[in-house]
């Protein structure tokens, strides 16, 4: 009977030892991560100006300010660079020690909050080489990587992934939707030496693939065989005109007809205005160009599979993912309505470290931020209701006062009539 408790105690000790080993491994793994750049603006004040340089490319570039915004999860930890002027270009950057990601994973991560519920503007970052002239940063500056959300109207709500290859930008062919709810969101791009990539939003993967497949860096591996042509009897039409459908005899009507009800104006002078003609009006009987109805093609054979061959012009390149002298991160954007906040910048070679960093920053403040935003919205609605109630009360009060005045005037008129009588 006494042996069972000892077995349970031994299991508990073994479990605790295993847990400590796992924790130690996680700590050691994080300790081995190379952190090339990390910015949280925790020192506050104006110290960030020493680390970030405003471009002087144009005299009217928009200004950034350090703030946590109108609503936040933590007033200090959520401070970031916020755009402050509407309809402006912005250009600012920060330099760090140059490095190469050759043979290593590259992770670019930061948070964006469009608290103004942006209608048109960028929220992306750019990564540059050490050769960039920071004071002359502009949209024309060559960059290595452009990554992050871009919003404009109802059509453009996407995450950019653009990589430079041989001094030419190559955008990803996949459509990645960005967040548009006005809260802070975490954006992460991971590029690996095996030339694969991942895109995460809020530490959840939203896209992944191979750089060579999803961005047009190289010539395609396979091409259609130019020596083979589609057979002449191959019918790839899904639908055809119905041969039994006949155009109705009364179909053809002119689009415009003469307005027979129009009369020549009395002041019309033929010698001055020319010969008068009745105007043309839209014919209500016009039915447009007749087309026979469509039916399924009984001879449809599907899309012809063009035989492919190896592309003689294809040349593999296993260094697409790598860049030398990575040294600057920058914000080069246009915004119609200002108010976006950028924070928690991180460039590292460790995906796990980036995920932990995201959980410790955005992950810990996202809940309180949303609660504060909801509370502010409820308070604003209460103020609006109170304003409306006050307005209607004032309106009713004025109406009652007018009715009193009218009754008083009627009483006075009646009294005057009695005196006259």
Phi, psi and omega in degrees: 000330184279346185287327184300311178302323181294324178294318179296320179295318178297320178296320180296318179295320179296318179297317180295320178296318179296319179297318179295322178296319179295318178297318179297321178295321179295319180295315179296323178296317179293325181294333181277351181293137174269116179257107183276329181205135177210125183220120179236356179058037183283342180281347175061196178059218182251010182298332182297337178297335180286338183257340182242136183245126176283139176287149176244022183298322177230145183287340186251029177294147180293155182259142173264149172227156181265118182200159174268354177090191182284327178222149188198168176267330178212127186295338181260309184293335183266007176289137179206182179280122181243134172291139190236355184229133181287152175052056181224152166274146178233142179208113180211151183208163179224137184258147176218174183298129183299146176208166175241141178264016180298124180076008182226157174287144176240124180239126176241125186214146176192171177246149178228135174231112174269072185291342177277003185052067190307139177263327178202118179165162181269153175223027186258165175245162176231144178249131186237166173278172181291347182280354183296134171275100187298326181289347181244022180299131179204181179296341179274352181291132179288136182232163176275309186223139172236126186213135174137178186284150176219129184230134173201108180069201182273346185269318184261106174215072189227166175256121177282137165227101183235123180243138178274137177218121184054047176063024178229130181285139180234110180278152177294145182274349178276149174266119179245117182282140178259173179273142184225025187267359177092355179264170178287136178225149184260123180246132184225130173242129181238123178239127185249159180297339177278012176068028171256164181217161173221147171237127179242145169234124182057042177063021174237132184290130179244346178198150176200164179164195179255134183301319183293327182280322190262355174226139187278068178282315190242169171296150180295149180294323182241149175224161176295138180291113182292346181277348183250131178241154181298133178304143182294335181267008181278117182256111181250020176277122181290318179230156180223167176294140177286114182293342181270354181275126183242140180292131178300146183294332182264017185288314188289109174226142179295150181290325180234144177228164181283138178279099183286346180275349182288142178244146179293128180301143182296329183268014180285129180245111183299324182291333181263313186265352184088176181293133182278138177232147176295140180290158177265141179232163180295132180280117180294343180269355181292131185240008178081186180286131180281136175226138179294150179294157183263142176229160177297136181284114181293341181259012183296130183243007180087182179286131182290124180280099181292122178301141182245157178226165175297136180283117181294341181267359180282133177225117182293150176221113183267014179242019180303322187286341195260149178223148178257151175055043171294123190210353185217138171243139185215159173247113179231093192221166172238138178222132175283310178246116185282166177135357181287139180244128179250133185203172173055048178290139178209132171231121185212178176248011186235114181295321180293319178299318180296320179296317178296319179298320177295319179294324182281342180254276180302319184299326183274339184252351183296321181294305177301326178298314180295319179299318179295320179296316179297317180298317178297321179295318178296318178295321178295319177296321177296319178296319179296318178296319179296321179295317178296316179298318179297320180298313181291325177296318177297320180296316179295319180299316179295322179296317178297318180295321178296318179296322176298317179297318180297317178297319179297316179297319179297319179297319179293321179295319178298319179297322180292322178296320179297318178298319179297319179295000000 
